[in-house]
Structure formats: structure tokens, C-alpha cells
Amino acid sequence: MGRMFVEGLKELGDIELEDMVSMHFSSNCYPPIPQIMVQSAVAAIQACNKGDYNEVIELPMGVTYRDRQFVDAYTFVEQHRLDAFVEFED
């Protein structure tokens, strides 16, 4: 499943990024990633798509990464397997 699931969602074309991430987190990840992470994920994807891999992404209240409330966009994308949503440049 994995990347092919996301590619299939993208091919549909009429699904918002937020909804695709929500489906990815609930159906394509084990254990499912809580829905409170969707907004941070969208922000990280958008930052990476702009080429700003170091943009600081604020995590939801009560969520930390290495004891911090913030994480860079690329790390968020990598840790949550969101690379299929990012248009990486060569």
C-alpha cells in the first residue's frame, strides 16, 4: 500500500491536501497517526513544496519531538512518511 495509496489519492485530483493527509494518517499508517497532526503535516508539506525544508513547524499542544514543541519541515515529512506529497526538485 504506502506510496501507491497516496499516488492514487493524488490522481483523483479533486481531494484537498488536508483530506488526503487525514486519510493517509488514518488508513495508511500503523498505528494510525492522530488527526490533531493533520494541520502540522499540511504546513510541513507546503513548506517543503516551496523548497523551505528548514521551516519551523509548530506541533499541536501536548505533542513534542525530542522534547521540543517545534520541528523542521523536512524532519516532519520524513518521520510521518509524507514524501509522496512533496514535489522534490532534483
C-alpha positions in Angstrom: 0.0 0.0 0.0 2.0 3.0 1.2 3.1 5.3 -1.5 0.8 3.8 -4.1 -2.2 4.7 -1.8 -1.1 8.4 -1.8 -0.3 8.4 -5.5 -3.9 7.1 -6.1 -5.4 9.9 -4.0 -3.3 12.5 -5.9 -4.5 11.1 -9.2 -8.1 11.7 -8.2 -7.3 15.4 -8.3 -10.4 16.7 -6.5 -9.4 15.9 -2.9 -7.9 18.6 -0.7 -4.4 18.1 0.7 -5.8 18.2 4.2 -8.2 15.4 3.4 -5.5 13.3 1.7 -3.2 13.6 4.7 -6.1 12.7 7.0 -6.8 9.6 5.0 -3.1 8.7 4.9 -2.8 9.1 8.7 -5.9 7.0 9.5 -5.7 4.3 6.8 -2.1 4.1 5.6 -0.2 4.3 8.9 0.1 1.8 11.7 -0.6 2.7 14.3 -2.8 5.5 12.9 -1.4 9.0 13.4 -3.8 11.2 15.4 -5.9 13.6 13.4 -4.6 16.5 15.5 -1.3 16.2 13.5 -3.0 16.9 10.1 -2.6 20.7 10.2 1.1 20.5 11.1 1.6 17.9 8.3 0.0 20.2 5.7 2.2 23.1 6.9 5.3 20.8 6.6 4.3 19.6 3.1 3.6 23.1 1.9 7.0 24.4 3.2 8.9 21.5 1.5 7.0 22.1 -1.7 8.3 25.7 -1.6 11.8 24.4 -1.0 11.9 25.6 2.6 12.9 22.3 4.2 14.1 24.1 7.4 10.9 26.0 8.1 9.9 25.6 11.7 6.6 23.7 12.1 4.8 24.0 15.4 3.4 20.8 16.8 0.0 20.5 18.4 -0.4 21.2 22.1 0.9 18.2 24.1 3.0 16.8 21.2 6.8 17.1 21.2 9.7 16.0 19.1 12.9 15.4 21.1 11.3 17.4 24.0 10.6 20.4 21.8 7.3 21.9 20.6 8.8 22.6 17.1 10.4 20.6 14.3 11.8 21.4 10.9 9.5 20.7 7.9 11.7 18.1 6.3 12.0 16.1 9.5 8.2 16.2 9.9 7.7 14.9 6.4 10.3 12.2 6.8 9.1 11.0 10.2 5.4 10.8 9.0 6.1 9.3 5.6 4.7 12.2 3.7 7.3 12.3 1.0 4.7 11.2 -1.7 3.0 14.6 -1.1 6.2 16.6 -1.7 7.4 17.6 -5.2 11.2 17.3 -4.6 13.4 19.1 -7.1 16.5 17.3 -8.5 
